[in-house]
């Protein structure tokens, strides 16, 4: 469960960075 949650957080932060980079 912890691994899944951390993976979700990393994925969301990654998509956030990508969204900011593609602005």
C-alpha positions in Angstrom: 0.0 0.0 0.0 2.8 2.5 0.9 4.6 1.7 -2.3 1.4 2.3 -4.3 0.7 5.6 -2.6 4.3 6.8 -3.1 4.2 5.7 -6.7 0.9 7.7 -7.2 2.5 10.8 -5.6 5.5 10.5 -7.8 3.4 10.1 -10.9 1.2 13.1 -10.0 4.3 15.3 -9.3 5.8 14.2 -12.5 2.7 15.1 -14.5 2.7 18.5 -12.7 6.3 19.1 -13.7 5.5 18.1 -17.3 2.4 20.4 -17.3 4.5 23.3 -16.1 7.3 22.6 -18.6 4.8 22.5 -21.5 3.1 25.8 -20.6 
